[in-house]
Amino acid sequence: MNRTQIKIITKAALGILLCLAITSIAEARPLDDVVDSGEITIFVYSDYAPYSYEQDGKAVGIDVDIAKELANALGVELKLLMRGADENLDDDLRINIWKGDLIHRKVADVMMHVPVDYEVDNRNEFAVIMGGYFQETVAVIFNKDVIPEVKTFGRFVSQQIGVELDTGYDFFLSSAFRGQLLQSVRRGRTFKDAVALYADGEVPALLASRAQTEWVATQTPGLNSSVVQPPMPGMVRLGWPIGISVKHDSRDLGYELTDVLSELQNSGKLAAIYKQYGVTYLPPIIE
């Protein structure tokens, strides 16, 4: 065997070992494996108030509290995996559920706050979406001392409105009414930045999810705020159910946690968690 052949065999062997290592890190963990290990890793988005964010160096939020309930129901320790959102939901599922990040290949057993969308579910063969636990909607929060009422978005032809950059809400405002609102939109690079625009009085209104706007009202007690949902012609979706995702061969874990979420809903525990953050609980509408 010459030196070239040895190099080829060595590279092939290293490639096999690397693939095995990646598989072992990103491998699914069914229910029994999770329970036997004594811990569960649950993904939540970072900087996503009121669902999951850091406060005084500690992870807090609605999804964080629900994740704690899921872990407690299984009798295991909770390990949170907190990351920012990627380009789209498909990327989030790939990175956080079935493949992992490029460097550490770290994945979670469960991903929180996944829109229950069957088209997304069908095109992501390695991830399963289930366990709807909340119905998200879109709303506007506005300062009534500046704007007495908001019945239509036509109000913002002459008034500014804040929004988080590069979100569906931003795209709606940029294109609604043939672009008539384009000059009225003030964008924050992050949702925190957009909230600051409203809290500091730079804009009298903010467009986001209803949960976010209701939470903003609790964070700005000095403002005379109101939350409404005016007609939004052109908005692709005004409401959508939120659930969880697991890897395709960890369905038994997903089914178990779906039952836990149903119990939390029926007992009123979910509503109580949302109420702690000033958010009205809306049961998911699964079609």
C-alpha positions in Angstrom: 0.0 0.0 0.0 1.5 3.3 -1.1 1.4 6.6 0.7 -1.4 8.0 -1.5 -3.6 5.0 -0.7 -3.0 5.4 3.0 -4.0 9.1 2.9 -7.2 8.2 1.0 -8.1 5.5 3.6 -7.3 7.8 6.5 -9.4 10.7 5.1 -12.3 8.3 4.5 -12.1 7.0 8.1 -12.0 10.5 9.5 -15.0 11.4 7.5 -16.9 8.4 8.8 -16.0 9.2 12.4 -17.1 12.8 11.9 -20.4 11.7 10.5 -20.9 9.4 13.4 -20.1 12.2 15.9 -22.5 14.6 14.2 -25.2 11.9 14.2 -24.7 11.2 17.9 -25.0 14.9 18.8 -28.0 15.7 16.7 -29.8 12.3 17.3 -33.4 12.3 18.4 -34.3 11.5 21.9 -37.6 9.7 22.3 -39.7 10.0 25.5 -38.0 7.1 27.4 -34.5 8.5 26.6 -35.5 11.9 27.9 -37.0 10.5 31.1 -34.0 8.1 31.7 -31.5 10.9 31.2 -33.3 13.1 33.9 -33.2 16.2 31.7 -34.9 17.8 28.7 -33.5 20.5 26.4 -36.2 22.9 25.2 -35.5 25.7 22.7 -36.9 29.2 23.2 -36.2 32.3 21.1 -34.0 35.0 22.6 -35.0 38.6 22.8 -38.6 37.7 22.2 -40.6 39.4 25.0 -43.0 38.5 26.5 -42.3 34.9 25.4 -38.6 34.4 26.1 -36.0 37.0 27.0 -33.4 37.7 29.6 -34.0 39.9 32.7 -31.2 40.5 35.2 -29.2 37.7 33.6 -32.1 35.2 33.9 -34.3 33.7 31.2 -37.9 34.7 31.8 -41.1 34.8 29.7 -44.3 32.9 28.9 -42.6 30.2 26.9 -39.9 29.8 29.6 -42.6 29.3 32.2 -44.4 26.8 30.0 -41.2 24.9 29.4 -40.7 24.6 33.1 -44.2 23.1 33.4 -43.4 20.6 30.6 -40.2 19.5 32.4 -41.9 19.2 35.7 -44.6 17.1 34.2 -42.0 14.6 33.0 -40.1 14.8 36.3 -36.9 15.9 34.6 -34.6 18.9 34.8 -35.0 21.7 32.3 -32.2 22.8 30.1 -32.9 25.8 28.0 -31.5 26.4 24.6 -32.0 30.1 23.7 -31.1 31.4 20.3 -32.2 34.2 18.0 -34.5 33.5 15.0 -32.9 32.6 11.7 -34.0 33.7 8.2 -37.3 31.7 8.3 -39.1 29.0 10.2 -37.7 26.2 8.1 -34.2 27.3 9.1 -35.2 27.5 12.8 -36.5 23.9 12.7 -33.4 22.7 11.0 -31.0 24.4 13.4 -32.9 23.7 16.6 -34.6 20.4 16.1 -33.0 18.0 13.6 -29.6 19.1 12.4 -28.1 21.7 14.8 -25.9 24.6 14.4 -22.8 24.5 12.1 -20.2 24.4 14.9 -21.6 22.4 17.9 -24.5 20.6 16.2 -26.5 21.3 19.4 -30.2 20.6 19.1 -33.1 20.7 21.5 -35.6 17.9 22.3 -38.5 20.4 21.9 -38.9 23.7 20.2 -41.4 26.2 21.6 -43.5 28.8 19.8 -43.8 27.1 16.4 -46.7 28.2 14.2 -49.0 25.2 13.6 -48.8 25.3 9.9 -49.4 22.1 8.0 -47.6 23.3 4.8 -44.5 23.9 7.0 -44.9 20.6 8.7 -45.2 18.7 5.4 -42.1 20.2 3.8 -39.9 19.6 6.9 -39.7 15.8 7.0 -37.3 15.6 10.0 -39.5 17.8 12.3 -43.1 17.4 13.5 -45.3 20.3 14.6 -48.0 19.6 17.2 -49.3 20.6 20.6 -51.1 23.9 19.9 -51.2 25.9 23.1 -52.1 29.5 22.1 -53.8 31.5 19.3 -51.7 34.5 18.2 -53.2 37.5 16.6 -52.1 40.9 15.3 -52.9 44.2 17.1 -52.0 47.9 17.5 -51.2 49.6 20.8 -51.6 53.4 20.7 -51.4 56.3 23.1 -54.9 57.7 23.5 -53.5 61.0 24.6 -52.1 61.5 21.2 -54.5 59.5 19.1 -58.0 59.3 20.5 -59.0 56.2 18.6 -57.8 53.9 15.8 -60.6 52.4 13.7 -58.6 52.0 10.5 -54.9 52.2 9.4 -55.9 55.3 7.5 -55.2 57.1 10.8 -51.5 56.6 10.2 -51.4 58.5 7.0 -50.8 61.5 9.2 -49.4 59.8 12.3 -46.3 57.7 12.7 -46.4 54.1 13.8 -43.6 51.9 15.1 -42.7 48.3 14.0 -39.9 45.8 14.3 -37.7 45.8 11.2 -38.1 43.0 8.6 -41.1 41.4 10.1 -44.5 40.5 8.6 -45.9 43.6 10.3 -43.2 45.7 8.7 -44.0 44.3 5.2 -47.7 44.9 5.8 -47.2 48.6 6.7 -44.8 49.1 3.8 -47.3 47.8 1.2 -50.7 48.5 2.7 -53.0 50.9 0.9 -50.6 51.1 -2.1 -47.8 52.3 0.0 -49.6 55.3 1.5 -48.2 54.5 5.0 -44.6 54.1 3.9 -43.6 57.5 5.1 -45.3 57.0 8.5 -43.4 53.8 9.5 -40.6 54.0 12.1 -38.6 50.9 12.4 -36.7 49.5 15.3 -33.9 47.1 14.5 -35.2 44.7 17.2 -38.6 44.5 19.0 -36.9 46.1 22.0 -35.9 49.1 19.9 -39.4 49.3 18.5 -40.9 49.3 22.0 -38.5 52.1 23.0 -39.8 54.3 20.2 -43.3 53.9 21.7 -42.2 54.1 25.3 -40.2 57.3 24.7 -43.0 59.0 22.8 -41.3 59.0 19.5 -44.2 57.3 17.9 -47.8 57.2 19.2 -48.5 53.6 18.1 -46.9 50.2 17.6 -47.9 47.3 15.4 -47.0 43.8 16.7 -48.7 40.6 17.9 -51.5 41.1 20.4 -49.5 39.4 23.1 -46.6 41.7 22.5 -48.8 44.8 22.5 -50.5 43.8 25.7 -47.2 43.2 27.3 -45.9 46.6 26.1 -48.9 48.1 27.9 -47.7 46.6 31.2 -44.2 48.0 30.5 -45.4 51.6 29.9 -47.8 52.3 32.7 -47.3 56.1 32.3 -48.9 56.1 28.9 -52.7 56.1 28.3 -52.5 53.0 26.1 -55.2 51.0 24.3 -54.8 47.8 22.2 -57.1 47.3 19.2 -57.2 45.2 16.0 -58.4 47.4 13.2 -59.2 45.9 9.7 -55.9 44.9 8.0 -56.7 44.4 4.3 -53.7 42.7 2.7 -52.4 41.1 5.8 -51.8 37.4 5.0 -52.8 36.1 8.4 -54.5 37.9 11.3 -54.3 34.9 13.6 -52.5 31.6 13.8 -52.1 28.8 16.4 -48.8 28.3 18.3 -47.4 24.9 19.2 -44.3 22.9 19.7 -42.0 20.8 17.5 -40.0 17.6 18.0 -37.8 15.5 15.7 -39.6 13.1 13.5 -38.6 10.0 15.4 -39.4 11.6 18.8 -43.1 11.7 18.2 -43.9 9.9 21.4 -42.3 12.8 23.3 -44.4 15.2 21.3 -47.6 13.3 22.0 -46.8 13.2 25.7 -46.1 17.0 25.9 -49.3 17.7 23.8 -51.3 15.9 26.5 -49.5 18.0 29.2 -50.3 21.2 27.3 -54.0 20.2 27.1 -54.0 19.6 30.9 -52.4 23.0 31.5 -55.0 24.6 29.3 -57.9 22.8 31.0 -56.7 23.5 34.5 -56.3 27.2 33.8 -52.6 27.1 34.3 -51.8 28.4 30.8 -54.1 31.4 31.3 -52.5 32.1 34.6 -49.0 32.1 33.1 -50.1 34.5 30.3 -51.8 36.7 32.8 -48.6 37.2 34.8 -47.2 39.0 31.7 -50.4 41.1 31.1 -51.4 38.9 28.2 -55.0 37.6 27.5 -54.9 33.9 26.9 -56.5 32.7 23.7 -57.0 29.0 23.1 -55.5 27.7 19.9 -57.8 27.3 16.9 -56.6 24.2 15.0 -58.2 23.7 11.6 
